[in-house]
Amino acid sequence: MTRLFRVLGAAFAALVGLFLIAPVAVTVASSLTATSYVTFPPQGITLRWYAEVFQKPEFLSSFALSAGVALAAAAVSAVVGLAGGLAIHRYRFPGRAALEAVLSSAFAVPTIVLGIGLLQWFAQMGLASSPFTLLLAHLVLTVPYAVRLVLAGLAGLDRSAEKAAAGLGAPPFLVFWHVTLPAVRGALIGGAFFAFITSFDDLTVALFVVTTDLQTLPVRIFNYMQYDYDPTVTAIGTLMVLFAVVAVVVIERFVGVAKLFGADTQERS
């Protein structure tokens, strides 16, 4: 009976993996077709559509905009997430409960509602569409992730090391730099990573705060597909998947994915 359960569990895991990988595999295969329309299985093999991507300056400029805003969102979210997480976890101040509620509600509010609200707010403030307003819109999405992950990291932090360092005469900044920050480094990098992916992949909110001259890559793909659906779209999708894979490999190389989410520490303990 135990062996049967193991076989069924392995089969279920394989089916789940296939379900998750199948869309990516179809996208990659479709990007190699020699036909001028998207088809699966591909009719012939060619890299023509990848060349088409790099021959369209509008896609390259949209990629640069998305990457730049996503990097800025990741950096700002990490800083704000660290400050906000420390403030909420260690201090009692008026409005603390309200701040936690706002950060939690950000996950429950539909992104289309956020997009409409931000559009109206920017209009009332007289803020024209720009990379700065796009960054502000994405920070509404990304900062709660960073704060929550930092709070999770601080929840498992033993403050005895901080007290020992302070007792030995270390000033508060050095205690923070050499004890607190390394302890929450994984959560901080995780928050920045989620912020980058959320910002780079966002479509719904960006639709309300961009213009015809200022479009992120997801918005550019969305608008392109309304008038022309050729394998260029699947080629871009494949490149975005490759971009995400490279990001994960870099994190694994320099930080470690297991350490990033705390699994490595739990295994040692």
KEKE-3310 file (N, C-alpha, C; in steps of 0.2 Angstrom, whole numbers, plus 5000, padded with zeros to 4 digits):
npx = (5004:5010:5019:5011:5005:5016:5019:5008:5009:5021:5016:5006:5014:5022:5012:5008:5019:5021:5009:5013:5024:5020:5014:5025:5033:5026:5025:5039:5042:5033:5038:5048:5043:5042:5032:5021:5012:5006:5008:5006:5011:5027:5029:5042:5059:5066:5075:5071:5061:5066:5076:5068:5063:5073:5075:5065:5063:5054:5051:5063:5065:5054:5057:5069:5064:5055:5064:5072:5063:5059:5071:5073:5061:5064:5075:5070:5060:5066:5073:5063:5055:5064:5065:5052:5048:5056:5052:5038:5040:5047:5044:5031:5019:5008:4995:5001:4994:4985:4994:4999:4987:4984:4995:4992:4980:4983:4986:4974:4966:4960:4971:4966:4958:4967:4974:4965:4962:4975:4977:4967:4971:4984:4980:4973:4983:4990:5001:5010:5011:5025:5041:5044:5031:5026:5035:5030:5018:5020:5027:5017:5012:5023:5030:5023:5026:5040:5040:5032:5040:5052:5047:5044:5057:5062:5055:5060:5072:5085:5087:5097:5110:5111:5110:5121:5132:5129:5131:5145:5150:5147:5142:5125:5123:5133:5129:5117:5122:5131:5125:5111:5107:5114:5106:5094:5096:5093:5078:5077:5083:5075:5063:5066:5068:5056:5049:5055:5051:5037:5035:5041:5033:5021:5005:4992:4990:5000:4994:4985:4993:5002:5007:5005:5018:5025:5028:5027:5035:5026:5014:5017:5017:5004:4997:5002:4997:4984:4983:4991:4996:5009:5023:5032:5028:5028:5041:5046:5040:5047:5060:5058:5055:5068:5075:5070:5075:5089:5090:5086:5096:5107:5104:5105:5118:5125:5119:5110:5096:5089:5094:5089:5076:5076:5076:5089:5094:5085:5087:5100:5098)
npy = (4994:5006:5008:5009:5022:5030:5028:5034:5047:5051:5051:5060:5072:5072:5075:5087:5095:5093:5100:5113:5116:5114:5125:5134:5126:5125:5138:5141:5131:5136:5148:5145:5141:5141:5147:5161:5163:5159:5143:5126:5109:5116:5122:5118:5124:5138:5153:5165:5174:5178:5186:5196:5202:5209:5218:5227:5242:5247:5237:5235:5247:5247:5236:5241:5251:5244:5235:5245:5252:5241:5238:5249:5249:5237:5241:5252:5246:5237:5245:5253:5242:5236:5247:5249:5236:5234:5245:5242:5229:5232:5243:5253:5263:5277:5272:5261:5248:5252:5254:5241:5235:5242:5238:5224:5224:5228:5216:5211:5219:5221:5222:5230:5239:5246:5252:5260:5269:5274:5281:5291:5298:5302:5311:5321:5326:5332:5325:5320:5306:5296:5289:5290:5291:5279:5271:5275:5269:5255:5253:5253:5241:5233:5236:5231:5217:5216:5222:5212:5201:5205:5206:5193:5188:5195:5190:5177:5181:5180:5191:5191:5191:5204:5211:5206:5211:5225:5226:5224:5236:5240:5253:5258:5258:5250:5238:5236:5235:5224:5213:5213:5216:5206:5195:5197:5197:5187:5188:5201:5201:5192:5200:5210:5203:5198:5210:5215:5206:5207:5220:5220:5211:5217:5221:5225:5237:5245:5248:5258:5269:5272:5279:5281:5284:5279:5264:5249:5233:5222:5229:5234:5221:5217:5227:5225:5212:5214:5218:5211:5195:5186:5174:5182:5187:5175:5173:5184:5180:5169:5174:5182:5172:5165:5176:5177:5164:5166:5176:5168:5159:5167:5172:5160:5157:5167:5170:5159:5149:5142:5147:5159:5159:5154:5140:5133:5137:5132:5118:5116:5119)
npz = (5000:5004:4994:4983:4986:4985:4971:4966:4971:4965:4951:4952:4955:4943:4934:4938:4936:4922:4918:4922:4915:4901:4895:4893:4885:4874:4870:4867:4857:4847:4844:4835:4823:4805:4798:4795:4805:4821:4826:4832:4832:4827:4810:4802:4806:4812:4816:4813:4819:4831:4826:4821:4832:4837:4827:4829:4835:4844:4853:4859:4865:4874:4882:4888:4896:4904:4911:4917:4926:4933:4940:4947:4955:4962:4970:4977:4984:4992:5001:5007:5011:5021:5030:5034:5038:5050:5058:5060:5066:5078:5085:5093:5088:5084:5073:5068:5067:5057:5047:5045:5041:5029:5021:5020:5014:5001:4994:4992:4985:4969:4954:4943:4949:4957:4946:4940:4951:4953:4941:4941:4953:4949:4938:4946:4953:4943:4937:4924:4912:4914:4916:4930:4936:4933:4940:4953:4953:4952:4964:4973:4971:4974:4986:4997:4996:4999:5012:5019:5018:5024:5037:5040:5040:5051:5061:5064:5070:5082:5095:5104:5099:5094:5106:5112:5104:5106:5119:5120:5116:5103:5092:5087:5073:5068:5074:5068:5054:5054:5061:5061:5048:5040:5045:5040:5026:5016:5016:5012:4999:4993:4994:4985:4973:4971:4969:4958:4948:4949:4945:4932:4925:4925:4919:4920:4929:4923:4910:4913:4916:4906:4890:4872:4868:4878:4884:4893:4891:4893:4890:4877:4870:4872:4865:4852:4849:4847:4834:4826:4826:4826:4826:4832:4844:4852:4852:4859:4871:4874:4876:4887:4897:4896:4901:4915:4919:4919:4928:4940:4940:4942:4955:4962:4960:4967:4979:4983:4981:4990:5002:5001:5004:5016:5018:5019:5031:5040:5037:5042:5056)
capx = (5000:5014:5022:5006:5004:5022:5018:5002:5011:5025:5013:5003:5019:5024:5007:5008:5025:5019:5004:5016:5029:5018:5013:5031:5036:5022:5028:5046:5041:5029:5043:5053:5040:5044:5026:5020:5007:5008:5006:5009:5018:5030:5030:5049:5062:5069:5076:5069:5057:5070:5079:5063:5062:5079:5074:5059:5066:5049:5051:5069:5064:5050:5061:5074:5059:5052:5070:5074:5058:5059:5077:5072:5056:5067:5079:5066:5056:5071:5075:5057:5053:5068:5063:5045:5048:5059:5047:5032:5041:5051:5041:5024:5018:5001:4994:5004:4989:4982:4999:4999:4981:4985:5000:4989:4975:4986:4986:4967:4963:4962:4975:4963:4955:4973:4976:4960:4963:4981:4975:4963:4976:4989:4977:4971:4989:4994:5007:5010:5014:5032:5044:5043:5024:5026:5038:5026:5012:5023:5029:5011:5012:5029:5032:5020:5030:5046:5039:5030:5046:5057:5044:5045:5064:5063:5051:5064:5079:5086:5090:5103:5116:5111:5111:5128:5136:5128:5134:5152:5152:5146:5137:5119:5124:5137:5125:5113:5126:5135:5121:5104:5106:5115:5101:5088:5098:5089:5072:5078:5084:5069:5058:5068:5067:5048:5047:5057:5047:5031:5036:5043:5028:5014:5001:4985:4991:5003:4989:4982:4998:5007:5004:5007:5025:5029:5024:5032:5035:5019:5009:5018:5015:4997:4994:5004:4993:4977:4983:4996:4998:5014:5028:5037:5025:5030:5049:5047:5039:5053:5066:5056:5057:5075:5078:5069:5079:5095:5089:5086:5103:5112:5103:5107:5125:5128:5115:5107:5088:5087:5096:5085:5069:5077:5076:5095:5095:5081:5090:5106:5096)
capy = (5000:5012:5008:5012:5029:5033:5029:5039:5053:5053:5052:5067:5077:5073:5078:5095:5098:5094:5106:5120:5117:5113:5132:5137:5122:5126:5145:5140:5128:5140:5153:5142:5139:5144:5150:5168:5163:5155:5136:5121:5109:5121:5120:5120:5127:5144:5158:5172:5178:5181:5192:5201:5205:5214:5223:5231:5246:5249:5232:5236:5253:5245:5231:5245:5254:5239:5233:5251:5253:5235:5238:5255:5247:5232:5244:5256:5242:5234:5250:5254:5236:5235:5252:5248:5230:5236:5249:5238:5224:5233:5249:5254:5270:5278:5271:5255:5244:5254:5253:5234:5234:5244:5233:5218:5225:5229:5210:5209:5224:5219:5227:5234:5244:5250:5255:5266:5274:5278:5285:5297:5302:5306:5316:5326:5329:5335:5321:5317:5299:5296:5283:5291:5289:5271:5268:5275:5264:5249:5253:5251:5233:5229:5237:5226:5210:5217:5223:5206:5196:5207:5205:5186:5187:5197:5185:5172:5183:5180:5197:5190:5193:5211:5213:5205:5216:5232:5226:5224:5243:5242:5258:5255:5257:5244:5232:5235:5233:5217:5208:5213:5216:5199:5190:5197:5198:5183:5190:5207:5200:5189:5205:5214:5199:5198:5217:5216:5202:5210:5226:5219:5207:5220:5223:5229:5244:5249:5250:5265:5275:5273:5282:5278:5284:5276:5258:5244:5227:5218:5233:5233:5215:5217:5231:5222:5206:5216:5220:5206:5189:5182:5171:5187:5187:5169:5174:5188:5177:5164:5178:5184:5166:5165:5181:5175:5159:5169:5179:5163:5156:5172:5172:5154:5157:5172:5170:5152:5150:5139:5152:5165:5158:5151:5133:5131:5138:5127:5112:5116:5119)
capz = (5000:5004:4987:4979:4987:4982:4964:4964:4972:4959:4945:4952:4954:4936:4930:4940:4933:4915:4918:4923:4909:4895:4891:4891:4880:4868:4867:4864:4851:4842:4842:4830:4817:4799:4796:4797:4810:4827:4825:4836:4832:4822:4804:4801:4812:4810:4821:4810:4823:4836:4823:4820:4838:4838:4822:4830:4840:4849:4858:4863:4870:4879:4886:4892:4900:4909:4915:4921:4931:4938:4944:4952:4960:4967:4975:4982:4988:4997:5006:5011:5015:5027:5035:5036:5042:5056:5061:5062:5071:5084:5088:5094:5086:5082:5066:5067:5065:5051:5042:5043:5037:5022:5018:5019:5009:4995:4991:4991:4980:4962:4951:4939:4954:4958:4940:4939:4956:4952:4935:4944:4957:4945:4935:4950:4955:4938:4935:4917:4912:4914:4920:4937:4938:4932:4946:4959:4952:4953:4971:4976:4970:4976:4993:5002:4996:5003:5020:5022:5018:5029:5044:5041:5042:5058:5066:5066:5072:5089:5096:5108:5096:5094:5113:5114:5101:5109:5126:5119:5114:5096:5091:5084:5066:5067:5076:5062:5048:5055:5064:5059:5041:5037:5047:5035:5019:5012:5015:5008:4992:4991:4992:4979:4968:4969:4967:4951:4944:4949:4941:4925:4922:4926:4913:4921:4931:4918:4905:4915:4917:4901:4884:4866:4867:4884:4885:4895:4887:4893:4886:4870:4867:4872:4859:4846:4848:4845:4827:4822:4830:4823:4830:4835:4851:4856:4852:4865:4877:4876:4878:4894:4901:4897:4906:4921:4921:4920:4935:4945:4940:4945:4962:4965:4960:4972:4986:4984:4981:4997:5008:5000:5007:5023:5019:5020:5038:5043:5037:5047:5063)
cpx = (5004:5017:5017:5005:5010:5022:5013:5005:5016:5022:5009:5008:5021:5018:5006:5014:5024:5014:5008:5021:5026:5017:5020:5034:5032:5024:5034:5045:5038:5034:5048:5050:5042:5038:5025:5015:5009:5005:5010:5006:5021:5030:5037:5052:5066:5070:5074:5065:5061:5074:5074:5062:5067:5079:5068:5061:5061:5049:5057:5068:5059:5053:5066:5069:5057:5058:5072:5069:5058:5065:5076:5066:5059:5071:5075:5062:5060:5072:5069:5055:5057:5066:5057:5044:5051:5055:5041:5034:5044:5048:5034:5023:5011:5000:4998:5000:4986:4987:4999:4993:4981:4990:4997:4984:4977:4986:4979:4964:4965:4966:4972:4960:4961:4974:4971:4961:4969:4980:4972:4967:4981:4986:4975:4978:4993:5000:5006:5013:5021:5035:5044:5036:5023:5029:5034:5020:5014:5025:5023:5010:5017:5031:5029:5023:5036:5045:5037:5036:5051:5054:5045:5052:5065:5060:5055:5071:5079:5090:5096:5109:5117:5113:5118:5133:5135:5132:5142:5154:5150:5141:5131:5120:5128:5133:5120:5117:5129:5131:5114:5103:5108:5110:5095:5089:5094:5082:5072:5079:5078:5063:5060:5067:5060:5046:5049:5053:5040:5030:5037:5037:5021:5011:4995:4986:4995:4999:4986:4986:5003:5003:5007:5015:5029:5025:5030:5031:5029:5014:5010:5016:5007:4994:4996:5000:4986:4977:4987:4998:5002:5019:5032:5034:5028:5038:5050:5046:5044:5059:5064:5057:5064:5078:5076:5073:5086:5095:5090:5093:5108:5111:5106:5115:5128:5125:5113:5099:5086:5088:5091:5078:5070:5077:5083:5097:5091:5084:5096:5103:5092)
cpy = (5006:5013:5011:5019:5033:5034:5034:5046:5056:5054:5059:5072:5078:5076:5086:5098:5098:5100:5112:5121:5117:5120:5135:5133:5124:5133:5144:5137:5132:5146:5151:5140:5144:5148:5157:5169:5158:5148:5131:5114:5114:5118:5122:5123:5133:5149:5165:5176:5181:5187:5197:5205:5211:5219:5228:5236:5248:5243:5233:5241:5251:5240:5236:5248:5250:5237:5239:5252:5247:5236:5244:5252:5242:5236:5248:5252:5238:5239:5251:5248:5235:5240:5250:5241:5231:5240:5246:5233:5226:5239:5249:5261:5271:5276:5264:5249:5245:5253:5246:5232:5236:5240:5227:5218:5226:5222:5208:5213:5222:5225:5232:5240:5249:5254:5261:5271:5278:5283:5292:5301:5305:5312:5322:5330:5332:5331:5318:5310:5300:5290:5284:5289:5282:5268:5269:5270:5257:5248:5251:5244:5230:5230:5232:5219:5211:5218:5216:5201:5198:5205:5197:5184:5189:5193:5180:5174:5183:5187:5197:5192:5200:5214:5212:5210:5223:5232:5226:5231:5245:5247:5255:5254:5251:5237:5230:5232:5226:5212:5208:5212:5209:5194:5191:5198:5193:5186:5197:5206:5197:5195:5209:5210:5199:5205:5218:5212:5204:5216:5225:5215:5211:5222:5228:5236:5248:5252:5257:5270:5276:5277:5279:5278:5281:5270:5253:5238:5224:5222:5233:5227:5215:5221:5228:5216:5208:5217:5214:5201:5184:5179:5176:5187:5181:5170:5178:5184:5172:5168:5180:5178:5165:5170:5180:5169:5161:5172:5174:5160:5161:5172:5166:5154:5161:5172:5162:5153:5147:5144:5158:5165:5154:5144:5130:5132:5133:5120:5111:5115:5112)
cpz = (5000:4997:4982:4980:4984:4975:4962:4965:4967:4953:4946:4952:4947:4932:4932:4936:4925:4914:4918:4917:4902:4891:4889:4885:4873:4865:4864:4857:4845:4840:4836:4824:4811:4796:4798:4802:4815:4826:4830:4834:4827:4816:4801:4807:4809:4816:4819:4815:4829:4832:4822:4826:4839:4832:4823:4836:4846:4855:4862:4868:4876:4884:4891:4897:4906:4914:4920:4927:4936:4942:4949:4957:4965:4972:4980:4987:4994:5003:5010:5014:5021:5032:5038:5040:5049:5061:5064:5067:5077:5088:5088:5093:5084:5075:5064:5064:5058:5045:5040:5039:5030:5018:5016:5014:5002:4991:4989:4986:4973:4958:4946:4943:4956:4952:4939:4945:4955:4946:4937:4948:4954:4941:4939:4953:4949:4935:4928:4917:4910:4917:4928:4940:4938:4938:4952:4959:4954:4960:4975:4976:4974:4983:4998:5002:5000:5010:5023:5023:5023:5036:5045:5043:5049:5063:5068:5069:5079:5091:5101:5105:5095:5101:5115:5111:5104:5116:5126:5117:5107:5096:5087:5077:5065:5069:5070:5056:5049:5058:5061:5052:5038:5039:5042:5028:5015:5011:5011:5001:4989:4989:4986:4973:4966:4966:4959:4946:4943:4944:4933:4921:4922:4920:4915:4924:4926:4912:4907:4916:4912:4895:4878:4865:4873:4886:4887:4890:4887:4889:4879:4867:4867:4866:4853:4844:4845:4837:4823:4827:4826:4828:4834:4843:4855:4857:4858:4871:4879:4879:4886:4899:4902:4902:4913:4924:4923:4927:4941:4946:4944:4953:4965:4965:4966:4979:4987:4985:4988:5002:5007:5004:5014:5024:5021:5028:5042:5043:5042:5054:5064)
residu = (MET:THR:ARG:LEU:PHE:ARG:VAL:LEU:GLY:ALA:ALA:PHE:ALA:ALA:LEU:VAL:GLY:LEU:PHE:LEU:ILE:ALA:PRO:VAL:ALA:VAL:THR:VAL:ALA:SER:SER:LEU:THR:ALA:THR:SER:TYR:VAL:THR:PHE:PRO:PRO:GLN:GLY:ILE:THR:LEU:ARG:TRP:TYR:ALA:GLU:VAL:PHE:GLN:LYS:PRO:GLU:PHE:LEU:SER:SER:PHE:ALA:LEU:SER:ALA:GLY:VAL:ALA:LEU:ALA:ALA:ALA:ALA:VAL:SER:ALA:VAL:VAL:GLY:LEU:ALA:GLY:GLY:LEU:ALA:ILE:HIS:ARG:TYR:ARG:PHE:PRO:GLY:ARG:ALA:ALA:LEU:GLU:ALA:VAL:LEU:SER:SER:ALA:PHE:ALA:VAL:PRO:THR:ILE:VAL:LEU:GLY:ILE:GLY:LEU:LEU:GLN:TRP:PHE:ALA:GLN:MET:GLY:LEU:ALA:SER:SER:PRO:PHE:THR:LEU:LEU:LEU:ALA:HIS:LEU:VAL:LEU:THR:VAL:PRO:TYR:ALA:VAL:ARG:LEU:VAL:LEU:ALA:GLY:LEU:ALA:GLY:LEU:ASP:ARG:SER:ALA:GLU:LYS:ALA:ALA:ALA:GLY:LEU:GLY:ALA:PRO:PRO:PHE:LEU:VAL:PHE:TRP:HIS:VAL:THR:LEU:PRO:ALA:VAL:ARG:GLY:ALA:LEU:ILE:GLY:GLY:ALA:PHE:PHE:ALA:PHE:ILE:THR:SER:PHE:ASP:ASP:LEU:THR:VAL:ALA:LEU:PHE:VAL:VAL:THR:THR:ASP:LEU:GLN:THR:LEU:PRO:VAL:ARG:ILE:PHE:ASN:TYR:MET:GLN:TYR:ASP:TYR:ASP:PRO:THR:VAL:THR:ALA:ILE:GLY:THR:LEU:MET:VAL:LEU:PHE:ALA:VAL:VAL:ALA:VAL:VAL:VAL:ILE:GLU:ARG:PHE:VAL:GLY:VAL:ALA:LYS:LEU:PHE:GLY:ALA:ASP:THR:GLN:GLU:ARG:SER)
# end
